[in-house]
Amino acid sequence: MVIYFRGCLARERLHGISRATEKILRAAGLEYRVLDEESCCGSVLLRTGFLEEAEIQISRTGSMLDGEEVVVSCAGCYRTLSRDYRERGYNIAVKHISQLIEELMAEGRIEFEKTDLKVTYHDPCHLSRHSNERDTSRAILMELTDFREMEHHGRDSRCCGAGGGLRSAQPDVSSAVASSRIEEAEGTGADVLCTSCPFCSLNLGAGSMRVMDITEILSELIRRRNVE
């Protein structure tokens, strides 16, 4: 049984992401559980320099997840649990939800209907640049949607403007960065800007374009025979 570690935003604010993720897990028949006492992974504390507080949080969350198989919605959680926790001696087998979905599709445990929805994809920094994970979400979308690539993508993708505490510290700058990214996405002719990070969804979602997490798109495309 795997643990679905929702992350702060999907747990507390962007409930559509956690609901969509759990719908997909159930449709695939995957046994999973969520933590009643789930706490923050400490990613934001680490990136913004609150190192002592981060270590306290890592110790707390690490004690819950050590030795477990964990799937996450958040790119920041993925980077932190797979790298920062490992560097501190924790043994956590972490997958981003997109990676798990790709595996489930390959095994035939879940199937999705194709759609003519025009979709472009925004690479979260914590996946693309920090973790060298650029292909999985993109490959799924290329198979199932009318996919449109932005000029700046993959490792060269532009930031959404939320990371590193920028949204809290300098909201005007954060909004300007997000607006620039939205403009580039709109230039592809896509109907939806898809991402695989709740922080990106939150910041980009304040703009003029429809923004969806990859799980929110895929949960709408599950073949009926797979839905409980």
Secondary structure, 3 states (H helix, E strand, C coil): CEEEECCHHHHHCCHHHHHHHHHHHHHCCCCEECCCCCCCCCHHHHHCCCHHHHHHHHHHHHHHHCCCEEEECCHHHHHHHHHHHHHCCCCCEEEEHHHHHHHHHHCCCCCECCCCCEEEECCCHHHHHHHCCCCHHHHHHHHHCEECCCCCCHHHCCCCCCHHHHHHHCHHHHHHHHHHHHHHHHCCCCCEEEECCHHHHHHHCCCCCEEEEHHHHHHCCECHHHCC
